[in-house]
Amino acid sequence: MGRVRVGALVLTLALGGVACGGGGGSKEDPPAEERLKAREMAGEHWEQGPKQPKAQVAYSYDMPSHCGIAWATFGGRTWKISGVGSGVGKRVEGDAPEGGNATAGYMTLLSKDEAVFEAAGFPPVYFTVTKETPPTCD
């Protein structure tokens, strides 16, 4: 099974228990100036965005996906999945990133307590800030 298929399988399994449609999302294509290029991880270095992200700015972000995409650390805070957009996101152009321990994409702070992760070939994944502790991953 190819790396892209494995990545898609991991994402599908991670999102299986989350109801679709959370967080809204537009069915229209975003304007060209808002589109982003698909990205790949740069070796062993993981992009995690800044400690104090600005709202509505897409930051390179490598989402840990080994145990599913349900939790994130971004801007010095812990985030928990709150929903998945309907359909494949159209903001990130290109082919889906290869599978592995992380999915290369972008994290955008939507408001003080809401963020969205977007990667080529996947639906947008919405997160809310939490004080919960993520479960351990083997």
N, C-alpha and C positions, 0 to 999 in steps of 0.2 A: 504494500500500500504506500503510495507516494506521500511525501511530507505535507503537501497541501491538503490531501485528503485526511491525513491524520489531524492536522490543525482544524479542519472543518468539523471532523468528528468530535474533537475535544470541545470545541465551541458549542456544538449541538448538544452534547451531553451536559455541559455546564449550564446551558440555558433551558434545558428540558423542563425544569420545575418552575420556571418563571413565566407568568402570563404575558402574552404578547401585547403590544400596544402601549406599554408604559412609556411615559415621558413625551408623548406626542410625536412630533416628527412630521415633516412636510412630505407630501407625495410628489411635489414638484422638484425639478432639478434645481440645485442651487446655482446662483450666478457664477460665471467662470472665475471671477476674482476670488470667490470663496472656496474653490475646489483645491484639494491637496493632492500631492503625488504619493502613490503607494511607497512605503519605505520598508527597508530590511534592517535587521539588527546589525550593528557594527561590531562584529566579533564578540568578545566577552563582556563588553561595556553595555549596560542597560540604561536607556534613557528613562528618566522618571519625572521630568519636568522640574520647574523651580520650586523653592520652598514657599514662595509667596506668589502663586500664579495670579494673573489678571483675568478678569471675566472676559469671555468671548474671544480668547486667544487660544488657538490650537497649538499645543506643545507636543513635540515628539515624545512618545511614551511607549515603552515596551511592557505590555501587559503579561504578567505571569499567567501561564495557561496550563501548566503541568497538571494541576488538580482542578482545572476548570476556571472560568472567569466569573467569579462571584464576589471577590474582594479586591480592593486596590489600595495602594498607599500613594497619595498625591498631595502635594502642597503641605506635607508634614501631618496629614490627617488620614484616618482610616475611612474607607468608603465601602458600602455594601450595595450590591446590585439591587435596583428598584424596578427595572423593566427593560424590555427590548423593543426597539422600534420595529414597525411592520415593514418587511421587505429589506432588501439589501441597500445599505446606505449609498448615496450617490455623490457624497461630498469628497470621498477619497477615490481618485482615479487610478486605474491599473489593475494588475493581477493580485489575487489574494496572497498574503505573505506565506512563506513556507512554515509548516508546523514545527513544533519543538517545545521547548520549555517556556517560550514567550511568543506573543503575537505583536509584531511591530505595527504601530498605528499612531493615533493622536488622542490626547486627552484635552478636553476643553471645559473650563469652569463655566457653567451656565449661570449660576447664582451662588450666593454664599455657601449653600449646602447642597447644590446639585451640580453634577458633572456628567459628561458623556464621553465614551471611548468609541472611536471610529477607526476602522481599518478597511482596506480595499477588500471587496468580496464578502463582507459580513454586515449584518444589520447593526445600527448604532446600539450601544449598550449603555443604559443610564444608571447612575449611582447617586446615592445620598450619603451624607456624612453619618457616621455612627460612632458610638463609644464602645460598641461590642468588640470583642477580641476575635479575630478570625480563627477558625479551627486550624489545627496543625495539618500539614500535608506531608504524606510519606513519599 
